[in-house]
């Protein structure tokens, strides 16, 4: 063994540091927001923001664009603002290119009426069907590809580092109802896994900088054979975030202010993306425990709610669906 270890070489091809990114989804699927230390990109759904096959803004558009306005106001010094329209592949290339350009222009014009863009250098364009977010192979995927992306690269990114607070943007939908059992985090909640009872508990989360960190602990009085990827996100959310880790723990999301905050993640140089969480969940033995450490963006407040949403995922027959509430936030 010593001989093997002495000859081993450390793989330094991805020595890092690796960039941490975060993403939040509107509870009504109208938009999503991804962020890193330098930029913010808000993607608004075409089907919610526009009439079908049109550049006419819908009655819901201002509510959706409020998320963009909220981000813009975080950076009073402005910067670069890029608005890009995208379509699916249903019509021909020329039609889709024209539609994407008109939709991007419509968003630009409406944003100018909703907030002051004088400090921002704006670029407006369309890419038609040439840059799909996911493959155009199902109706659900085509819906994801019909979108307008608003990318902000502020000249002073640190301006957003004020005390964090839950989103103040108007929400067009109420907090989604729990799809599984509900319990307070410190007290725990029982879920069924392969017909066996598993208890999930999280005492608190820790605020450190612009992130929250916490550990969900699993226990059982029985031997539990864990299915493949029981804590993976539903397929649609996996596709939207572009996660590469099939078996990773990725479904421990935080609900706050009408938004669903996904776990923080990181990207390798080849573009593969993984959550800052366990890569695998092992079987449970009676009396033993298994810890699931997770990192999220800081959503503000003195407590948080963790929600494991319902939905199918191609690689697993059984996903854990539950909600843990009233989880205290303590400072590091």
N, C-alpha and C positions, 0 to 999 in steps of 0.2 A: 504493500500500500504506500509506504513512504517513497519508494522508487517511482511509482506512478505519479504521486503528488509533486515530486521534485522535477519531473519532466513536463508537467502541465504548464500551459501558457494561458495567461489571462487574455480574454478577447476584449481588446480595447477599440474595436472598430466603431462602437457606439459609446464612447467614453462620456459623452454629454458635455455640459449640462443639456438636458432635453427640455423643450418648451412645454409648459403646462397650459392647457386651454380649458375653457368651460363652455357649457351650452345650456340654455334654458328654452323651454317650449311653452307657448301659450296653451292654456288648458283646453281651448276650443280649436287647436290646430291652425289658428290663423297666422301665426308667425313663429319664428325661432330666432334666438340670438346667440352667437358664438363670440367668445372673447379670448384674447391673450394679452400680454403686457403692452403690446403696441397698437392693436387695432380691435375694432368691433364690427361685426357684420350682422345686420338684421335681415332675415329673409321673410318676405311677406307672401302668403299663399295667393296665387292668381285667382283661384276659384272663390275666395272670400273677398278679395279686394276689387275684383272687376266682374262686370257682366260677362256671360259666356262669349268667347271669341270676340271680345271687344276691348277697347281702351277706356270705356266709360267706367268711372269709379262707382262702386256700389255704395249703398247706404251704410255699410259696415266699415268702409274704408278708413274714415277718420279714427275710429276706435282702434283699428289695426295699426295705423301709422303713428298713433300716440306712443307706441313702443319706440319708434324711431326718434320721435321728438324728444322723449325722455333721455335717450342716449346722447343726442346732439347737445342738449342743455348741460350735460356734464362737462363739456369742453368749451368754455366761453371764448378761448383763444382760437378756436376753429382748427382748420387743417385741410386735409384732402377728403373729399366726399365723392364716392363713385356709385352711380346708380345704374344697374344692369338688368335688362329684361331677358327672360328665358321662356321658352315654350316646350311643349312635348313634340312628338314627331308625327302627329295625326295628319296635318295638312302638308302642302309642299313647302320646300325650303324658302321660296320667295315670300309666301304668305306669312310664314312663321317669323322670318327676319323682320318684316314690316311690323307685325303685331308686337314683337318684343321691343322694338324701338319706340313705338307709340305708347306702350304701357310704361316704359321707363320714363318717358317724357311726362306722362300724366302724373306719375308719382312725384317727379321733380317739381312740377308746377304746384301740386297740392301741398307739398312740404313747405314751399315758400310762403304759402298762405297760413300755415299752421305755426311756423316759427321763423326766427331770423337766421338766414343762411349767409349773411354778408361776410362773415369771417371764414367761410369755407370756399375752397377752390373746387368747383363742381365739374364732374365728368359724367355725361349721360350717354348710354349706348344700349344696343340690343345684340344678343347673340343667337337669337332664334332657337333652333333645336340643337345647335352645335356643341353645347356644354351641359349635357344632362347631369343632374345630381345623382341619379340612379338609372339603371337600365330601363328603357321604355318597353318593358315586357309585360306589364299588367296595368289595369286601369288605376290601381292605387299608386303605382310608380309614376305613371304619366301625370297624375294629380300632383305628386311631389315636385315634378319637373316644371310645372306651370307656376312660375314665381318671378318676383323681382327682388334682387339683392341690393341692399344699401350698405356699402362698406365705408366706415369712418376710420381714417388714420390721423388722429389728432396731433397737432404740433407740440402740445404739452400733455402727454398722456397722464402725468401725475395729477392733473386737475380732477380726475375722477376718484382720487384717493381720499375723499372726504369720508366721514363716518358712514359706514354702510347702512342702508335701510331697505326694507322690502319695497318692491316696485310700486311707484305711485301712478303708473300709467293706467288709464281706465281699462277695466277688464270687461270684455263682452260676454263673459260667461262666469258663473259661480264656480266655487271650488268643486272639482269633480267628486262625486260620491264614492265612498270606499267600495271596492269591488270584492273585498275579502274581510276576514276578521279584523277587529280594531282593538287596540289596547294602548295604555299609556306606556311610553318607552321604558321607564324605570321599573314598572311592574311586569311588563312583558305581555306577549300575546301568543296563543297556541295556534299552530297551523298544522295541517295534515301533509305529510310527505310519504308517498308510497303507502298510504294507509296508516302510517304511524304518527304519533303526536310529537311535534317538535316545538320547543318554547324558544321564542326570540326576545331578547332583552337588550336595551341600550340605556345605560345610566345617564349619560350626558354626552355632549359634543364640546370640543375645545375650539375657541376662536384664536387663530394664529395668523396675524397679518390679514390678508384678504381671503382667507380660507377657513373652513370648519373641518375638523377631523373627529371621527368617532369610531366606535367598534361595536358592531352588533354581535352578541354572543348567542350561540345555538347550544341547546342541551336537550336531552331526552332520557327517559327512563327505559327506553327500548333500544335495540340495535336497529339503526335506520340506514338502509341502502339508498344513498342519494342518487337521483336520476341525473342524467347529463344536463348541465347548465340550468339548474333550478332557479338561479338568481340572475339570469340573463334578461335584458330588456325585451319587450315585444319586438317582433320583426320590423315593423314600420319605424320604430324609434332607432333600432340598430342601423337600419338603412340610412335614415336621415343624419345620424351622427357619423356613419362610416366606420364603426368600430370593427377591428380585425379579430379581437379575442373572442372566439366562439364560446369558450367555457368560462370566461371571466365573470366575476361578480359585478354586474353593471346596472341592476334594477333598483338599487336603493336610492331612489330619487327624493328630493325635498320639495314639498308643495308650499308655496308662499305667494300671496298677492295675485292669485290667478295664474301663476307660472309654475312649471315643473322644472326644477333645476337638476340636471343630470350630474353624475359623478364627474369630478375633474379627470382629465386624461392627458396623455402625452403622445407624441408622434416621433417615430424613428425616421431616419433619412430616406428610407424607401417609401415613406408615406403611410406605413401601417400605424394604426392608432389603438391604444389600449387604456383602459381606465386605471386610475390609481387605486387599485383594489386587488384582492386575491385572484390568482389565475385559475383556481380550481377549488371545488368544494368536496371535502372527503366524507366518507361514511361516518356516522355517529355511533358511539358505543355508550352503553348505560353508565351514567355517572361522570362521563367525560364531557368536555366542552370544546367548541370550535369557534374561533374568533374571525370575524369578517371586518377588518379595518377598512375605512373608506375616507376619502377627502372630497369635499364639496366647495363650491364658491360660497362666500359669506353672504347670507341673505338678510342679515340684520336681525334685531329682536333679541329677546331673552329666552326664547324657546323655539324649537323647530318641530316639524312633522315629517316623518319619513313614510313614503308611500311606494309600495311595489305594485305597479299597475297591471291590470289584466291585459291579455292579448296573446296571440299565438306566436311561436318562434319555431322556425323550420327544424332546428337541431335538437329540440327537446319535446317530450310528450307531456311534461309536467313542470310548470313554473310556479313558484311560491308567490301568492298574491295576498297582501296584508297591509295594514297601516299601523304605525307606531306614532302616538301623539305626545304632546307635552314633554318634550325632551329638553331639559335645561341646557343653556349655553353658558359655559364658563370661560373666562379669559385665560390664555396661556400664562 
